[in-house]
Amino acid sequence: MKKLMLILFAFSIVLTSCKKSEEEDVYNPAEDGLVGEWQSSGANVSGLLVTYFGIDSVYGKFNTNNTYLVESFAEGAKTTYTGTYVQTKSTTGSIWTIVLNQSSPTAVTSEGIFEITKSGTSYTMKYEVAQTTPSIGATAPTPAGGFGSTSGGALGNLNVQTFVQIVK
């Protein structure tokens, strides 16, 4: 009887340890940041991108290995951007900082902030970044300055974009 109990106990441990955690697939913005897929279109696209570049929508995929792929669309033409990123929780509310090291189509570095909030059953992300290398004369927004703080607030909310999480 003891052997049977020991076998059943061992078998239950094996089953429990092999069972996939239900929490592994649950998105948690406080821990995951912007990892996942995001889409921005229409009025959610920043005024800067619409006005100066004719962009009507943006898709972004941020992977757990800190690589990203972003596709922007302007009048039917797609531009693909790839690179690596580093995201860091700031000490200001639920705002994170991000540094994007783009490798394609050209090498640039952009820095900025983002904040993710729950909207119904999905999430939205407020996102603001500015190219810092090579310099175009802009300075990155900061958590302390909040959204609209690119170049010390000179652009107001013109550079702020909203993304909606793509849930699969």
Secondary structure, 3 states (H helix, E strand, C coil): CHHHHHHHHHHHHHHHHHCCCCCCCCCCHHHHCCCEEEEEEHHHCCHHHHHHHCCCEEEEEECCCCEEEEEEEECCEEEEEEEEEEEEECCCCCEEEEEEEEEECCCEEEEEEEEEEEECCEEEEEEEEEEEECCCCCCCCCCCCCCCCHHHHCCHHHHCEEEEECCC
